[in-house]
C-alpha cells in the first residue's frame, strides 16, 4: 500500500508517515541494511491500527524521556557547544511556545533554521535528522492539525494556508527515510 499525498487527508498522511518512521526505527535498531518483510509488516500493522483507532501514537512524554537521556547536545547535528532552544514548529507560523515544541540546538543550526519548516531545512542542508526529532515533529504536527480541525482536510485544501509545517515534506516515502537516520538517535 502506498499513500497518494494529493488525494489523502492529513490524518492518513500523518499516520502513514508515523508508520514509516516506526519501520525505519526498527530497521535502525536491528542494524538492517535494507527493509525486510518484518519492517513492512510493522508499517502495515501500525498504519492499520492508527487508522481504525486500535493503536495510538506514543505520547510526547515518551519523547521527552529520550530527549532528557540524550544529554546536552544539538538535536539536529549533535554539537555540544553554544546550545540554545529551538522551536521545532516555528512560532512565527503558529507553533506553540511550549516545552513540547522545544529542543536544544546549537546556535549555528538554530540561526540557519530560523523560522523554516524543520524537514524542509534539513533537506536543503542534506543532513540526517535523528528519528526521535522527526517522531516528535510528526506528533506536534498531528496535535496542531487536531487543534485546528485540519486532520480530515485534503492536502490540496491546506497547501496555501500559513502553517508551522510544510505538508509536502511529510516523510511518506519509506525509501527516502534514510536521511532521517543518524548515529545520535
C-alpha positions in Angstrom: 0.0 0.0 0.0 1.3 3.4 -0.9 -0.4 6.7 0.1 -1.0 9.2 -2.6 -0.5 12.6 -0.9 -2.6 14.7 -3.2 -5.8 12.6 -2.6 -5.2 11.7 1.0 -6.4 13.6 4.0 -3.9 15.0 6.6 -4.7 12.3 9.1 -3.9 9.5 6.7 -0.6 11.2 5.7 0.4 11.6 9.3 -0.5 8.0 10.2 1.5 6.8 7.1 4.5 9.0 8.0 4.4 7.8 11.6 4.2 4.1 10.4 7.1 4.7 8.0 9.1 6.1 10.9 8.4 3.1 13.1 9.6 0.9 10.2 12.8 2.9 9.9 13.3 2.9 13.7 13.0 -0.9 13.7 15.5 -1.2 10.8 18.0 1.1 12.5 17.6 -0.7 15.9 18.2 -4.1 14.1 21.1 -2.7 12.1 19.4 -3.7 8.8 21.0 -2.6 5.6 17.6 -2.6 3.8 14.0 -3.0 4.8 12.9 -6.6 5.3 9.5 -8.3 5.5 9.2 -7.6 9.2 9.7 -3.9 8.5 6.9 -3.7 6.1 4.6 -5.7 8.4 5.4 -3.2 11.2 4.4 -0.3 8.9 1.3 -2.0 7.7 0.0 -3.1 11.2 0.7 0.3 12.7 -0.9 2.2 9.9 -4.0 0.0 10.1 -4.1 0.2 13.9 -3.8 4.0 13.8 -6.5 4.2 11.1 -9.0 2.1 13.0 -8.2 3.6 16.3 -6.9 0.4 17.9 -3.4 1.8 18.2 -2.2 5.3 19.0 0.9 7.4 18.5 3.1 7.4 21.7 2.8 10.5 23.8 5.2 13.4 23.7 6.1 12.4 27.2 7.9 9.3 25.8 9.9 11.6 23.5 10.7 13.9 26.4 12.4 11.0 28.3 14.5 10.3 25.2 15.4 14.0 24.9 16.5 14.2 28.6 18.5 11.0 28.3 20.3 12.3 25.2 22.0 14.9 27.2 23.0 18.4 26.2 23.6 18.3 22.5 22.1 19.8 19.4 19.0 17.9 18.3 19.9 18.4 14.7 23.7 17.9 14.4 24.9 16.6 17.8 27.1 19.5 18.6 27.6 20.2 22.3 28.8 23.8 22.3 26.8 27.1 22.1 23.4 25.5 22.7 20.1 27.3 22.7 16.4 26.4 22.5 14.7 26.0 19.1 11.0 25.7 18.3 10.5 22.6 16.1 7.4 24.1 14.7 8.2 27.8 14.2 6.3 30.2 16.5 6.2 32.7 13.6 3.7 30.4 11.8 1.7 29.2 14.8 4.0 26.7 16.6 3.4 26.8 20.3 5.8 28.3 22.8 5.8 25.2 25.0 8.3 22.6 26.2 6.8 20.0 23.8 7.9 22.2 20.9 11.4 23.0 22.2 14.6 21.1 21.6 18.3 22.0 22.1 20.0 23.3 19.1 23.5 24.8 18.5 23.5 28.4 17.6 24.6 27.5 14.0 21.7 25.2 13.4 19.2 27.4 15.2 20.1 30.5 13.2 20.3 28.6 10.0 16.9 27.0 10.5 15.3 30.3 11.6 11.5 30.0 11.0 11.7 27.4 8.3 10.0 24.0 8.4 12.4 21.6 10.1 12.1 18.9 7.4 12.5 21.3 4.5 15.5 22.9 6.3 17.2 19.6 6.9 16.5 18.5 3.3 18.1 21.7 2.0 21.2 21.1 4.1 21.3 17.4 3.2 21.7 16.4 6.8 20.2 13.4 8.6 17.8 14.1 11.4 17.5 11.8 14.5 14.4 9.7 14.3 13.4 11.0 17.7 13.2 14.6 16.4 11.2 13.5 13.3 8.8 11.5 15.5 8.3 14.5 17.8 7.8 16.7 14.8 5.0 14.4 13.5 3.3 14.3 16.9 3.4 18.1 17.1 2.0 18.4 13.5 -0.7 15.9 14.4 -1.6 17.9 17.6 -1.6 21.2 15.7 -3.9 19.8 13.0 -6.2 18.2 15.5 -6.5 21.5 17.5 -7.1 23.5 14.2 -9.6 20.9 12.7 -7.3 20.1 9.8 -6.9 16.3 10.1 -9.8 15.5 7.7 -8.8 18.1 5.1 -7.2 17.1 1.9 -3.6 18.2 1.2 -4.7 20.4 -1.6 -7.2 22.2 0.7 -4.5 23.3 3.1 -1.4 23.8 0.8 -1.9 27.6 0.7 -2.5 28.1 4.4 0.2 29.6 6.6 1.1 26.6 8.7 4.1 25.9 11.1 4.9 22.9 8.9 5.2 22.1 5.2 2.7 19.3 4.4 4.6 18.4 1.3 7.7 17.5 3.4 6.0 14.7 5.4 8.0 11.5 5.2 5.5 9.4 3.3 8.1 7.6 1.2 9.9 5.0 3.3 12.7 4.7 0.9 13.7 8.3 1.5 13.7 8.0 5.2 17.4 7.2 5.2 18.1 11.0 5.5 16.3 11.0 8.9 18.6 8.3 10.3 21.6 9.4 12.3 24.0 7.9 14.7 23.0 10.1 17.6 19.3 9.0 17.9 
